[in-house]
Amino acid sequence: MNILITAGGTSEPIDRVRNITNMSTGTLGNTIAAQFDKVPEVEKIYYICGNITKLPQSDKTEIIHISDTVSLKKAIESVFEKATVDIIVHSMAVSDYRVKLVTSCSKVADSIYKCKQYNSFDSLNEENAESFTSDIFENSKIMLNNRGKISSDINNMILVMERTPKIISLFHEYSPKSILVGFKLLDSVSREALINAALNVMEKNKCSLVLANDLSNIDDKHHTGYLVTKSGHYEMYNTKLEIASAIVKETIKLKGNRK
């Protein structure tokens, strides 16, 4: 039995020396890997992780480091090219956005002033506003210097962001027979809202299970999580070890039921 776990977070570059990342350490992913390592039927664990992620200590585990969303996608594709994966646990905190371009307030103002396509803002409407904005930002973008770095002398810097590909949506396409565990993290919401969000993730991405958790209920010692099934049933767990053990137990059970 082969397991694929993604853990930690991605880091999206601004230039060669700056990036945007998140606070995920991969502690839960590491704990899940340790629990799978105890299962005799598990032969291989592919552990795809960010560069500052906690790493499993196991002879069964192949560690694959990634940086941004693009390298994550390539790493996942590489695993599926060489192995049949039975269970996927996608616990990685993947960046929702990446930097499209960098500009500044003064450059945007200058670009608007020079724009010949529109005689006045009165000509803007729903249909052309986005195109106008894209043109303004594209014409005002700041070029990197010969060392691939943005000057630190720029005042009022603007980062224009674009959405990254939804990695979780690719798993069913790559490996439709795999059992997929998705994760949903919200902050300070009701339990009902959290469970509904998890069910939405499950439906959109064809997950077998989703671990729903709330940032306000996570700290160094406690981690409240709800493991949600397709029927909407869920069980609550209060530590990372409890969550990891439940994920391993339930995915192994689902795998056995499919035989």
TORKEDREN-942349 format. One record per residue (C-alpha): chain; residue in three letters; residue number from 0; x, y, z. Coordinates in Angstrom, 3 decimals. Example, Ala and Ser with C-alpha at 12.3 -4.5 7.8 and 13.67 -1.06 7.14 Angstrom:
<atoms>
> A ala 0 12.300 -4.500 7.800 .
> A ser 1 13.670 -1.060 7.140 .
</atoms>
This chain:
<atoms>
> A met 0 0.000 0.000 0.000 .
> A asn 1 1.344 3.410 -1.025 .
> A ile 2 0.495 6.656 0.768 .
> A leu 3 0.908 10.244 -0.453 .
> A ile 4 0.971 13.012 2.161 .
> A thr 5 1.369 16.729 1.481 .
> A ala 6 2.424 18.797 4.502 .
> A gly 7 3.613 22.241 5.528 .
> A gly 8 3.072 25.273 3.323 .
> A thr 9 4.027 26.694 -0.037 .
> A ser 10 6.092 29.850 -0.541 .
> A glu 11 5.325 32.117 -3.505 .
> A pro 12 8.182 34.355 -4.733 .
> A ile 13 7.987 38.133 -5.011 .
> A asp 14 11.544 38.323 -6.361 .
> A arg 15 14.717 36.269 -5.816 .
> A val 16 15.086 37.293 -2.171 .
> A arg 17 11.491 37.830 -0.994 .
> A asn 18 8.467 35.573 -0.821 .
> A ile 19 4.962 35.211 0.595 .
> A thr 20 4.267 32.170 2.726 .
> A asn 21 2.131 30.990 5.654 .
> A met 22 2.685 29.716 9.175 .
> A ser 23 2.127 25.999 8.545 .
> A thr 24 4.883 23.818 10.038 .
> A gly 25 3.580 20.464 8.838 .
> A thr 26 3.309 19.115 12.398 .
> A leu 27 -0.008 17.389 11.718 .
> A gly 28 1.222 15.961 8.410 .
> A asn 29 4.302 14.642 10.157 .
> A thr 30 2.140 13.017 12.846 .
> A ile 31 -0.069 11.412 10.187 .
> A ala 32 3.021 10.002 8.438 .
> A ala 33 4.253 8.536 11.747 .
> A gln 34 0.937 6.766 12.273 .
> A phe 35 0.902 5.336 8.732 .
> A asp 36 4.453 4.137 9.316 .
> A lys 37 3.107 1.789 12.018 .
> A val 38 0.735 0.054 9.604 .
> A pro 39 2.347 -3.189 8.340 .
> A glu 40 0.494 -3.013 4.996 .
> A val 41 2.002 0.374 4.190 .
> A glu 42 5.052 -0.121 2.001 .
> A lys 43 5.822 3.442 0.909 .
> A ile 44 4.986 6.962 2.088 .
> A tyr 45 5.590 9.821 -0.353 .
> A tyr 46 5.906 12.950 1.790 .
> A ile 47 5.726 16.166 -0.234 .
> A cys 48 6.520 19.165 1.931 .
> A gly 49 7.699 22.757 2.151 .
> A asn 50 11.278 23.608 3.005 .
> A ile 51 10.636 24.410 6.686 .
> A thr 52 8.389 21.442 7.433 .
> A lys 53 8.813 18.832 10.151 .
> A leu 54 10.102 15.618 8.560 .
> A pro 55 9.144 12.006 9.321 .
> A gln 56 11.867 9.650 10.537 .
> A ser 57 11.006 6.465 8.680 .
> A asp 58 12.682 4.118 6.237 .
> A lys 59 9.351 3.814 4.413 .
> A thr 60 9.224 7.543 3.674 .
> A glu 61 10.491 9.328 0.573 .
> A ile 62 10.722 13.063 1.291 .
> A ile 63 10.119 15.412 -1.635 .
> A his 64 10.766 19.107 -0.986 .
> A ile 65 8.841 21.770 -2.897 .
> A ser 66 8.740 25.558 -2.770 .
> A asp 67 5.749 27.057 -4.571 .
> A thr 68 2.489 25.834 -6.077 .
> A val 69 4.096 25.137 -9.448 .
> A ser 70 6.748 22.849 -7.931 .
> A leu 71 4.075 21.158 -5.786 .
> A lys 72 2.046 20.302 -8.884 .
> A lys 73 5.144 18.887 -10.614 .
> A ala 74 6.058 16.792 -7.548 .
> A ile 75 2.562 15.302 -7.342 .
> A glu 76 2.595 14.465 -11.051 .
> A ser 77 6.009 12.813 -10.625 .
> A val 78 4.708 10.533 -7.852 .
> A phe 79 1.703 9.402 -9.887 .
> A glu 80 3.923 8.714 -12.899 .
> A lys 81 5.978 6.162 -10.972 .
> A ala 82 3.569 4.683 -8.425 .
> A thr 83 -0.006 3.654 -7.745 .
> A val 84 -1.181 5.609 -4.715 .
> A asp 85 -3.835 4.056 -2.488 .
> A ile 86 -4.399 6.884 -0.009 .
> A ile 87 -3.808 10.643 -0.402 .
> A val 88 -3.762 12.965 2.616 .
> A his 89 -3.616 16.559 1.383 .
> A ser 90 -2.833 18.447 4.587 .
> A met 91 -0.587 21.081 2.988 .
> A ala 92 -1.528 24.742 3.353 .
> A val 93 -1.282 25.729 -0.315 .
> A ser 94 -1.135 29.427 -1.168 .
> A asp 95 -4.406 30.686 -2.638 .
> A tyr 96 -2.613 33.515 -4.434 .
> A arg 97 0.756 34.225 -6.022 .
> A val 98 2.396 37.458 -7.163 .
> A lys 99 1.540 38.375 -10.746 .
> A leu 100 3.481 41.643 -10.850 .
> A val 101 4.876 44.416 -8.659 .
> A thr 102 4.246 48.122 -9.138 .
> A ser 103 3.896 51.315 -7.078 .
> A cys 104 1.318 54.037 -6.553 .
> A ser 105 3.306 56.563 -8.597 .
> A lys 106 3.749 54.168 -11.530 .
> A val 107 0.046 53.289 -11.536 .
> A ala 108 -0.878 56.984 -11.499 .
> A asp 109 1.501 57.673 -14.386 .
> A ser 110 0.121 54.725 -16.360 .
> A ile 111 -3.455 55.950 -15.890 .
> A tyr 112 -2.468 59.452 -17.017 .
> A lys 113 -0.839 58.095 -20.181 .
> A cys 114 -3.611 55.660 -21.046 .
> A lys 115 -5.090 56.600 -24.450 .
> A gln 116 -7.697 53.839 -24.609 .
> A tyr 117 -10.151 55.635 -22.323 .
> A asn 118 -11.016 59.332 -22.628 .
> A ser 119 -12.355 59.452 -19.083 .
> A phe 120 -13.403 57.227 -16.227 .
> A asp 121 -16.977 57.776 -17.396 .
> A ser 122 -16.265 55.326 -20.207 .
> A leu 123 -15.591 52.502 -17.761 .
> A asn 124 -18.244 49.866 -17.197 .
> A glu 125 -18.484 46.286 -15.920 .
> A glu 126 -17.324 44.847 -19.222 .
> A asn 127 -14.162 46.902 -19.698 .
> A ala 128 -13.153 47.792 -16.115 .
> A glu 129 -11.147 44.606 -15.560 .
> A ser 130 -9.388 44.945 -18.905 .
> A phe 131 -8.594 48.581 -18.121 .
> A thr 132 -7.170 47.676 -14.713 .
> A ser 133 -5.055 44.851 -16.168 .
> A asp 134 -3.647 47.178 -18.817 .
> A ile 135 -2.788 49.821 -16.217 .
> A phe 136 -0.966 47.357 -13.957 .
> A glu 137 0.824 45.644 -16.848 .
> A asn 138 2.089 48.974 -18.185 .
> A ser 139 3.264 50.098 -14.766 .
> A lys 140 4.984 46.950 -13.538 .
> A ile 141 8.413 47.267 -11.975 .
> A met 142 11.193 45.304 -13.629 .
> A leu 143 13.692 43.380 -11.518 .
> A asn 144 17.318 44.486 -11.537 .
> A asn 145 20.120 42.301 -12.901 .
> A arg 146 20.222 40.376 -9.608 .
> A gly 147 16.536 39.523 -9.771 .
> A lys 148 15.685 41.850 -6.893 .
> A ile 149 13.196 44.694 -6.529 .
> A ser 150 14.743 47.930 -5.330 .
> A ser 151 14.205 48.686 -1.645 .
> A asp 152 13.921 52.404 -2.481 .
> A ile 153 10.399 52.068 -3.903 .
> A asn 154 7.703 53.875 -1.942 .
> A asn 155 4.119 52.563 -1.645 .
> A met 156 4.790 49.259 -3.371 .
> A ile 157 1.785 47.379 -4.775 .
> A leu 158 1.669 43.607 -5.236 .
> A val 159 -0.864 42.433 -7.801 .
> A met 160 -1.922 38.871 -6.967 .
> A glu 161 -3.515 36.130 -9.050 .
> A arg 162 -5.137 32.885 -7.966 .
> A thr 163 -3.073 29.702 -7.908 .
> A pro 164 -4.368 26.391 -9.301 .
> A lys 165 -6.499 24.423 -6.814 .
> A ile 166 -4.208 21.463 -6.232 .
> A ile 167 -6.809 19.384 -4.404 .
> A ser 168 -9.014 19.433 -7.507 .
> A leu 169 -6.300 17.616 -9.485 .
> A phe 170 -6.035 14.480 -7.354 .
> A his 171 -9.170 12.760 -8.630 .
> A glu 172 -8.076 13.471 -12.207 .
> A tyr 173 -4.619 11.985 -11.612 .
> A ser 174 -5.699 9.030 -9.499 .
> A pro 175 -9.490 8.489 -9.444 .
> A lys 176 -9.301 5.263 -7.427 .
> A ser 177 -7.295 6.751 -4.559 .
> A ile 178 -8.904 7.509 -1.214 .
> A leu 179 -8.549 11.268 -0.773 .
> A val 180 -8.549 13.135 2.527 .
> A gly 181 -9.004 16.879 2.173 .
> A phe 182 -8.586 19.596 4.796 .
> A lys 183 -10.588 22.746 5.493 .
> A leu 184 -9.338 25.495 7.816 .
> A leu 185 -11.499 28.449 8.827 .
> A asp 186 -11.176 30.970 11.642 .
> A ser 187 -13.694 31.666 14.407 .
> A val 188 -16.820 30.240 12.764 .
> A ser 189 -19.658 28.109 14.100 .
> A arg 190 -19.366 24.331 14.032 .
> A glu 191 -22.241 24.189 11.547 .
> A ala 192 -20.463 26.576 9.165 .
> A leu 193 -17.254 24.584 9.474 .
> A ile 194 -18.938 21.238 8.731 .
> A asn 195 -20.831 22.720 5.779 .
> A ala 196 -17.588 24.115 4.376 .
> A ala 197 -16.000 20.673 4.716 .
> A leu 198 -18.907 19.045 2.867 .
> A asn 199 -18.516 21.609 0.090 .
> A val 200 -14.809 20.738 -0.240 .
> A met 201 -15.721 17.056 -0.320 .
> A glu 202 -18.335 17.457 -3.044 .
> A lys 203 -16.238 19.734 -5.271 .
> A asn 204 -13.090 17.600 -5.092 .
> A lys 205 -14.504 14.069 -4.702 .
> A cys 206 -12.888 13.516 -1.299 .
> A ser 207 -13.588 10.426 0.771 .
> A leu 208 -13.086 12.340 4.037 .
> A val 209 -12.419 15.943 5.042 .
> A leu 210 -10.736 17.139 8.237 .
> A ala 211 -12.425 20.382 9.267 .
> A asn 212 -10.640 22.604 11.786 .
> A asp 213 -10.846 26.136 13.129 .
> A leu 214 -7.735 28.242 13.679 .
> A ser 215 -9.166 29.560 16.953 .
> A asn 216 -9.138 25.994 18.326 .
> A ile 217 -5.509 25.168 17.488 .
> A asp 218 -2.476 25.792 19.684 .
> A asp 219 0.714 23.997 20.711 .
> A lys 220 -1.091 21.470 22.915 .
> A his 221 -4.595 21.214 21.478 .
> A his 222 -5.986 20.794 17.999 .
> A thr 223 -9.724 20.345 17.675 .
> A gly 224 -10.694 18.727 14.391 .
> A tyr 225 -13.799 17.142 12.901 .
> A leu 226 -13.344 14.208 10.545 .
> A val 227 -16.318 14.464 8.188 .
> A thr 228 -17.706 11.660 6.000 .
> A lys 229 -19.715 11.932 2.775 .
> A ser 230 -22.961 11.385 4.683 .
> A gly 231 -22.268 14.456 6.827 .
> A his 232 -21.466 12.373 9.906 .
> A tyr 233 -18.413 13.556 11.839 .
> A glu 234 -16.317 12.714 14.872 .
> A met 235 -14.488 15.306 16.960 .
> A tyr 236 -10.864 14.913 18.062 .
> A asn 237 -8.834 17.153 20.365 .
> A thr 238 -5.152 16.563 19.580 .
> A lys 239 -3.004 16.108 16.482 .
> A leu 240 -2.274 12.525 17.522 .
> A glu 241 -5.994 11.744 17.841 .
> A ile 242 -6.671 13.301 14.435 .
> A ala 243 -3.785 11.449 12.786 .
> A ser 244 -4.795 8.101 14.304 .
> A ala 245 -8.402 8.587 13.162 .
> A ile 246 -7.367 9.484 9.602 .
> A val 247 -5.176 6.384 9.368 .
> A lys 248 -7.857 4.131 10.868 .
> A glu 249 -10.683 5.411 8.672 .
> A thr 250 -8.725 5.463 5.396 .
> A ile 251 -7.414 1.924 5.979 .
> A lys 252 -11.019 0.848 6.662 .
> A leu 253 -12.229 2.504 3.448 .
> A lys 254 -9.424 0.864 1.512 .
> A gly 255 -10.419 -2.549 2.892 .
> A asn 256 -14.072 -2.004 1.996 .
> A arg 257 -13.149 -1.381 -1.639 .
> A lys 258 -11.529 -4.783 -2.118 .
</atoms>
